């Protein structure tokens, strides 16, 4: 029923657009893009000025057949690197247990082991191959646990820093342990460590070490001798003892081009050199946040700073000064309030940021944001995108993961986004959809429709983008202002919208008229109680994309005596 209701919604979309006379061919002068245009030039507070100067064309790249899932991506020059989980043999385990009859039973389970692999893909030759040489740090003998790649970073010299996390545990029971009165979990030892692996472009290992901040400090504030980490360089791996039961909370690591390694654990930022030697601890305080690299050697955090005197606040990027070993608040950079996830800038942009499943470029000299890429405009559901990387020439490479219900398998794709001349794309009739946020299912339906329709394209205008930290209704105000000026969307997603007010103003179509004139659909195609509940004065201005029926069940000895089973009867 969900599918049928939304199928009608799309049919009505087309009819409303055509019959209401609001559809238009995109000629570059409209407030609506042609569906493939990905560049707009808005002011900071108005991200609606659309131009078709650029469009992005997606090219889907082949992922090796053995890849189960792609977990991360980075790019440098014409080479793309990505990490992936791939099968690594099968393992069989046998479990013995006692059933309810007191008899011993044995079950055997066979499951697939997986390992993390690093791949390189040359965009010019389209040659994709596993980078041999990556070996993840292992869980120690007599311990249980896992080791995985948390993130990786490609440097200007082509070398690759890989940030790994090892979580392991073991139980050490005392000689007098009594399982009847004691819990063995009380004697479990947990360790968590952050390991950095440095490879050159061919996969040769250059260094491997754990990031271990000092556990104790001497009276002068320097690290005590027994806690200074070891180091490795030139391909020679040096091992050293970790503090007993060490648990690293480092969750974010960034490496600058000068070799400084920054680690953040939600309380402090720790600095290390390129050989893993500890340099300093910087208390995060109010400046704390996930580490971001703004350019080659500028690393810092994004934080919200409130000005109590003026009762206003703004996002700032606060850099870390390695020389003074502190946050450099004097040289913080003001950010748009929607910029929490930033990337190094390309072309004229000081930095890029990801907001509401769109990529924006920011120009600080003019205090403007430009929307560079809207994934929906390129027929990509942003909910299927797990990660992306921006290349120096402005191209964007993204990882798409989607579950296929029919085959019960995960589909992994790499997609390369390249700018093309908008005039080279097929011209379609544009239907504008106004909304406040889109859920996954509707996003996917719109993407599927746009991919299969030769004549029409649904362009989403999400007015929640215009809300600000000071005014959460700014988007609705903008929509109402546009409607009053005659700029009316072809259709609405009615959640969070005053749809009754729009109906009263006569700007909405009675969907019954469209249903009654349709050659395939009738009012009986729907659950009568559902569409009747959506009526306003006998007219149908909206339809649900889905609905849910709550049910209950009971034992026959309790409910058999009822001919009618509802709240009133029981």
C-alpha positions in Angstrom: 0.0 0.0 0.0 2.9 2.4 0.7 4.2 1.9 -2.8 0.8 2.4 -4.4 0.1 5.6 -2.5 3.4 7.1 -3.4 3.0 6.0 -7.0 -0.2 8.1 -7.1 1.7 10.9 -5.5 4.1 11.0 -8.4 1.4 10.8 -10.9 -0.4 13.7 -9.2 2.9 15.6 -9.2 3.0 15.5 -12.9 -0.7 16.4 -13.4 -0.6 19.2 -10.8 2.5 20.7 -12.5 1.0 20.6 -16.0 -2.6 21.5 -15.1 -1.7 24.3 -12.7 0.5 25.9 -15.3 3.4 26.2 -12.8 5.9 24.0 -14.6 8.6 25.6 -16.5 11.6 25.0 -18.7 14.7 26.0 -17.0 16.2 29.0 -18.9 18.6 30.2 -16.3 16.4 33.0 -15.2 14.1 31.0 -13.1 14.4 30.6 -9.3 14.5 26.8 -9.9 17.5 24.9 -11.2 17.2 22.4 -14.1 17.7 19.5 -11.8 21.3 18.9 -12.7 22.7 22.4 -12.0 24.8 22.2 -8.8 26.2 25.7 -8.5 24.3 28.6 -7.0 25.6 31.9 -5.9 23.6 33.0 -2.8 24.3 35.5 -0.1 25.1 34.2 3.3 21.4 34.4 4.5 19.7 33.6 1.2 20.7 30.4 -0.5 18.1 30.5 -3.3 19.7 32.4 -6.2 20.1 29.6 -8.8 22.3 29.7 -11.9 22.8 27.0 -14.5 26.4 28.0 -15.1 27.6 24.6 -13.9 26.2 21.2 -13.6 27.6 18.0 -12.2 27.6 14.7 -14.1 28.0 11.5 -12.1 30.3 8.8 -13.5 30.0 5.5 -11.7 33.3 3.6 -11.2 33.8 -0.1 -10.9 34.5 -1.5 -7.5 36.4 -4.9 -7.4 34.0 -7.8 -7.1 35.5 -9.1 -3.9 34.6 -5.9 -2.0 31.9 -6.4 0.6 31.7 -2.7 1.6 33.7 0.5 1.0 34.4 2.2 4.3 36.4 5.4 3.4 37.8 7.4 0.5 40.5 10.0 -0.2 42.0 11.5 -3.3 45.2 13.2 -4.4 45.9 14.2 -8.0 44.3 11.7 -10.4 44.5 8.9 -7.8 41.7 7.8 -5.5 42.3 5.6 -2.5 39.6 3.7 -0.6 39.4 1.3 2.2 37.1 -1.7 2.0 36.1 -4.8 3.8 36.7 -8.0 1.9 36.2 -11.7 2.7 39.1 -13.5 4.3 38.2 -17.1 4.5 35.6 -18.9 6.6 35.7 -20.0 10.2 33.7 -22.8 11.9 33.0 -22.9 15.6 31.2 -25.5 17.7 29.1 -24.8 20.7 27.9 -27.3 23.3 24.9 -26.7 25.5 22.3 -28.4 27.6 18.7 -28.3 26.3 15.5 -28.1 28.4 15.5 -31.9 28.7 18.9 -31.9 30.3 20.5 -33.5 27.2 23.8 -32.2 25.8 23.5 -30.7 22.3 26.1 -29.4 19.8 25.6 -26.7 17.2 28.1 -25.8 14.5 28.3 -22.4 12.9 30.3 -21.3 9.9 30.8 -17.6 9.2 32.9 -15.5 6.9 35.9 -13.6 8.2 36.7 -10.2 6.8 39.8 -8.0 6.6 40.4 -4.4 5.7 42.1 -3.7 2.4 43.4 -0.5 0.9 42.8 0.1 -2.8 44.2 2.7 -5.3 42.3 3.7 -8.4 43.9 5.6 -11.2 41.2 7.8 -12.8 43.1 8.2 -16.0 43.7 4.5 -16.7 40.8 3.2 -14.6 43.1 0.6 -13.1 42.1 -0.4 -9.6 44.3 -2.6 -7.4 44.8 -3.5 -3.8 47.7 -1.7 -2.2 49.8 -4.5 -0.8 51.6 -3.8 2.5 48.8 -2.7 4.8 48.8 -4.9 7.9 46.5 -3.8 10.7 47.7 -3.9 14.3 46.7 -7.2 15.8 44.9 -8.2 19.0 47.4 -9.6 21.4 47.7 -13.3 22.2 45.3 -14.5 24.9 43.1 -11.4 24.3 39.7 -11.1 22.6 38.8 -8.0 20.5 39.0 -6.3 17.1 41.2 -4.1 15.1 39.9 -1.7 12.4 40.7 1.4 10.4 39.0 4.4 11.8 40.2 6.9 9.1 43.1 7.5 6.7 44.7 10.6 5.1 46.7 11.0 1.9 49.5 13.6 2.1 50.9 15.8 -0.6 54.0 13.6 -1.0 51.7 10.6 -1.8 52.2 8.8 1.5 49.3 7.6 3.5 48.6 7.9 7.2 46.2 5.2 8.5 44.5 5.8 11.9 43.7 2.4 13.5 41.9 1.5 16.7 42.5 -1.8 18.6 40.0 -2.8 21.3 40.8 -5.8 23.3 39.9 -7.5 26.5 40.6 -10.5 28.6 39.5 -12.0 31.9 41.9 -12.8 34.7 40.1 -14.7 37.4 41.7 -15.0 40.9 42.6 -18.5 42.2 39.7 -18.4 44.7 37.1 -17.3 42.2 33.7 -18.8 42.9 31.3 -18.7 39.9 28.3 -19.2 42.2 28.8 -16.0 44.1 31.1 -13.9 41.9 30.7 -12.4 38.4 33.6 -13.0 36.1 33.0 -9.6 34.3 34.3 -8.0 37.5 37.7 -9.3 36.5 37.7 -8.3 32.8 40.6 -6.1 31.7 39.9 -3.7 28.8 42.5 -2.0 26.6 42.0 0.5 23.8 44.8 1.8 21.8 45.3 4.2 18.8 47.8 3.0 16.3 49.2 5.1 13.4 50.5 3.2 10.3 52.4 5.3 7.7 52.8 3.9 4.1 54.4 5.3 1.0 52.4 5.4 -2.2 53.4 1.8 -3.1 52.3 0.4 0.2 55.7 0.1 1.8 55.4 0.6 5.6 57.4 3.6 6.7 56.4 3.7 10.4 54.1 2.2 13.0 53.5 3.4 16.5 50.8 3.9 19.2 49.7 7.4 20.2 50.2 7.4 23.9 49.8 10.7 25.8 51.7 10.8 29.2 49.9 9.0 32.0 51.7 10.9 34.7 53.5 14.2 34.8 56.6 15.4 36.6 56.5 18.5 38.7 57.8 20.7 35.8 54.9 19.6 33.6 57.0 17.4 31.2 56.3 13.8 30.5 57.8 11.4 33.0 60.5 9.1 31.4 58.6 5.9 31.7 55.6 7.2 29.7 57.4 8.8 26.7 56.5 6.8 23.6 58.8 5.0 21.3 59.2 6.0 17.7 59.7 4.5 14.3 61.1 5.8 11.0 62.7 4.8 7.8 60.8 1.6 7.6 62.3 0.2 10.9 59.6 -0.7 13.3 60.4 -0.1 17.0 58.3 -1.8 19.6 57.9 -0.6 23.2 55.8 -1.4 26.2 52.4 0.3 26.7 51.2 1.3 30.1 49.2 -1.6 31.7 45.5 -1.5 31.0 45.9 1.6 28.8 42.6 2.8 27.4 42.9 5.4 24.6 39.9 7.7 24.0 41.4 9.4 21.0 38.6 9.6 18.5 39.9 12.1 16.0 43.3 12.3 14.4 44.6 14.7 11.8 48.1 15.0 10.3 49.4 18.3 8.9 51.8 18.4 6.0 54.7 19.3 8.3 54.3 15.9 10.0 52.6 17.0 13.2 50.0 14.6 14.4 47.0 15.9 16.3 44.9 13.6 18.5 41.6 14.6 20.2 39.8 12.6 23.0 37.0 15.1 23.8 38.9 16.6 26.6 42.4 17.4 25.3 44.3 17.7 22.0 47.6 15.8 22.0 50.5 16.7 19.7 53.0 14.1 18.4 55.7 14.4 15.8 55.9 12.2 12.7 57.8 9.5 14.6 55.2 9.3 17.3 57.1 11.2 19.9 54.8 13.0 22.3 55.1 16.8 22.2 52.3 18.5 24.2 48.8 18.4 25.7 46.4 21.2 25.0 43.3 21.4 27.1 40.3 21.7 24.8 37.9 23.5 27.1 35.3 25.6 25.3 37.3 25.3 22.0 37.0 21.5 21.9 35.5 19.7 18.9 36.4 17.2 16.2 39.7 18.1 14.6 39.6 19.6 11.1 42.4 20.6 8.7 41.7 23.9 7.0 44.8 23.9 4.8 48.2 22.2 4.7 49.4 23.1 8.2 46.4 24.7 9.8 44.5 22.3 12.1 41.9 23.2 14.7 38.4 22.7 15.9 34.9 24.1 15.1 33.2 25.7 18.1 30.2 27.9 18.8 31.0 31.1 20.6 28.2 33.1 22.2 28.5 36.8 22.7 26.5 37.5 25.8 26.7 41.3 25.5 25.2 41.3 22.0 23.1 38.2 22.6 24.4 36.6 19.4 26.5 33.7 18.6 28.4 32.2 15.6 30.5 29.2 14.6 34.2 29.7 14.5 37.2 27.6 13.4 39.8 28.0 16.1 43.3 27.0 14.9 45.9 25.3 17.1 49.3 27.0 17.5 52.0 24.3 17.6 54.6 26.8 18.8 52.6 28.1 21.8 50.9 24.7 22.3 47.5 26.3 22.6 44.3 27.3 20.7 45.0 30.5 18.9 41.7 32.3 19.6 43.1 35.6 18.3 43.1 34.2 14.8 39.8 32.3 14.8 37.8 32.3 11.5 34.1 33.1 11.5 32.0 30.4 9.8 28.4 30.2 8.5 26.2 28.9 11.3 25.5 25.8 9.2 29.2 24.9 8.8 30.1 22.2 11.2 31.8 19.8 8.8 34.5 21.6 6.8 37.1 20.6 4.2 40.2 22.4 2.7 39.2 24.9 0.1 39.7 24.6 -3.7 39.7 27.2 -6.4 38.4 30.6 -5.0 36.9 29.0 -1.8 38.6 29.4 1.6 37.0 26.1 2.7 34.2 23.8 1.8 31.5 22.6 4.1 28.9 19.9 4.1 25.4 20.9 5.3 22.0 19.2 4.8 23.5 16.7 2.3 24.9 19.5 0.1 28.4 20.9 -0.4 29.0 24.6 -0.1 32.0 26.7 -0.8 32.7 29.8 1.5 34.5 33.0 0.4 35.5 34.9 3.5 36.3 38.2 1.8 32.7 38.6 0.6 31.2 36.6 3.5 29.2 34.4 1.0 28.4 30.7 0.6 27.9 29.1 -2.7 26.2 25.8 -3.1 28.5 23.7 -5.2 26.7 20.3 -5.2 23.3 19.1 -4.3 23.3 15.3 -4.5 19.6 15.1 -5.3 20.2 17.2 -8.4 22.5 14.6 -9.7 20.1 11.7 -9.0 21.9 10.5 -5.9 20.2 9.8 -2.6 22.5 11.5 -0.1 21.4 8.9 2.5 23.2 6.3 0.5 26.5 8.3 0.7 28.8 7.2 3.4 31.8 9.5 2.7 33.3 11.7 0.0 36.5 13.5 -0.8 37.0 16.8 -2.7 39.9 16.8 -5.2 42.2 19.7 -5.9 40.6 20.3 -9.3 37.1 20.6 -7.9 35.9 17.1 -8.8 34.3 15.1 -6.0 34.5 11.4 -5.4 31.9 9.7 -3.2 31.2 6.3 -1.7 27.6 5.0 -2.1 26.3 2.1 -0.1 22.7 0.8 -0.8 20.9 -2.3 0.3 19.1 -4.2 -2.4 16.0 -5.8 -1.0 15.6 -8.2 -4.0 19.0 -9.7 -3.8 19.5 -9.1 -0.1 23.0 -7.8 -0.8 24.8 -4.5 -0.3 25.6 -2.5 -3.4 28.8 -0.5 -3.2 29.7 2.2 -5.8 32.2 4.9 -6.2 30.9 7.9 -8.1 33.0 10.7 -9.6 31.2 14.1 -9.9 32.6 16.3 -12.7 31.4 19.7 -13.8 29.9 19.9 -17.3 28.2 22.5 -19.4 24.6 22.6 -18.3 23.5 23.0 -21.9 24.8 19.6 -22.7 22.3 17.9 -20.4 18.8 16.9 -21.6 16.2 19.6 -21.1 13.2 18.6 -19.0 10.2 20.2 -17.6 11.0 21.1 -14.0 8.5 20.5 -11.2 9.5 22.2 -7.9 8.8 20.4 -4.6 8.8 22.6 -1.5 9.4 20.9 1.8 11.0 21.0 5.3 13.4 18.1 5.3 13.0 14.8 3.3 13.0 11.3 4.7 14.9 8.5 3.1 12.0 6.8 1.3 10.8 10.0 -0.4 14.3 11.0 -1.4 14.8 7.6 -3.0 11.4 7.7 -4.8 12.3 11.2 -6.3 15.7 9.9 -7.4 14.1 6.9 -9.1 11.5 9.0 -10.8 14.1 11.5 -12.1 16.3 8.7 -13.4 13.4 7.1 -15.4 11.5 10.1 -16.6 12.5 11.5 -20.0 10.2 14.5 -19.8 10.1 15.7 -16.2 12.4 16.4 -13.3 11.5 16.9 -9.7 13.7 19.6 -8.1 13.6 19.7 -4.3 13.7 23.1 -2.5 14.2 22.4 1.2 13.2 25.6 3.0 14.8 24.3 6.2 18.1 25.4 4.7 17.0 29.0 5.3 16.5 28.6 9.0 19.1 30.3 11.2 20.3 29.9 14.8 18.4 33.1 15.6 15.2 32.3 13.6 14.1 28.7 13.2 11.0 29.8 11.2 13.0 31.8 8.6 12.5 29.1 6.0 8.7 29.2 6.5 8.7 33.0 6.3 10.7 32.8 3.0 8.2 30.3 1.5 5.2 32.4 2.5 6.8 35.5 1.1 7.5 33.8 -2.2 3.9 32.5 -2.4 2.6 36.0 -1.7 4.7 37.3 -4.6 3.4 34.6 -7.0 6.4 32.2 -6.8 4.4 29.1 -6.0 5.9 25.6 -5.9 4.3 22.9 -8.1 3.8 20.7 -5.0 4.4 20.5 -1.3 5.4 17.9 1.3 2.9 19.1 3.8 4.6 18.1 7.0 5.4 21.2 9.1 3.5 23.4 6.6 0.3 25.4 7.2 -1.5 23.5 4.5 -5.0 24.6 5.6 -4.0 28.2 5.2 -2.7 27.5 1.7 -5.9 25.7 0.8 -8.0 28.6 2.1 -6.0 31.0 -0.2 -7.0 28.8 -3.2 -3.4 27.9 -4.3 -3.9 24.2 -3.9 -5.6 21.8 -6.4 -8.4 19.5 -5.2 -6.8 16.1 -5.9 -10.2 14.5 -6.2 -10.6 16.3 -9.5 -7.4 14.7 -10.8 -8.2 11.3 -9.4 -11.7 11.4 -11.0 -10.3 12.3 -14.4 -7.5 9.7 -14.3 -7.9 6.7 -16.6 -6.4 4.2 -14.2 -6.9 5.4 -10.7 -10.2 5.9 -8.8 -11.1 6.9 -5.3 -11.6 3.2 -4.6 -7.8 2.7 -5.3 -7.2 4.1 -1.8 -8.3 3.0 1.7 -11.4 5.2 2.1 -10.9 6.0 5.7 -7.4 7.3 5.0 -8.3 9.8 2.3 -11.4 10.8 4.1 -9.3 11.7 7.1 -7.3 14.0 4.8 -10.3 15.9 3.5 -10.9 19.6 4.1 -14.5 20.6 3.6 -15.0 17.7 1.2 -11.9 18.4 -0.8 -8.6 16.5 -0.9 -5.6 18.8 -0.8 -3.0 16.3 0.4 -2.3 12.6 0.5 -0.1 10.7 2.9 3.1 9.1 1.5 2.5 6.2 3.8 0.4 5.2 6.8 0.6 2.8 9.7 -2.0 0.6 11.3 -1.5 -0.4 14.9 -2.8 -3.8 15.8 -3.1 -6.0 18.9 -3.4 -9.7 19.6 -4.6 -11.7 22.5 -5.0 -15.3 23.7 -8.1 -17.0 22.3 -9.4 -17.8 25.8 -9.5 -14.0 26.4 -10.7 -12.6 23.1 -12.9 -15.4 21.7 -16.0 -14.1 23.3 -16.0 -10.8 21.3 -17.7 -10.4 17.9 -16.4 -6.8 17.7 -12.9 -6.2 19.0 -12.2 -2.5 19.6 -11.5 -0.1 22.5 -15.2 0.4 23.2 -16.0 -3.3 23.3 -13.2 -4.4 25.4 
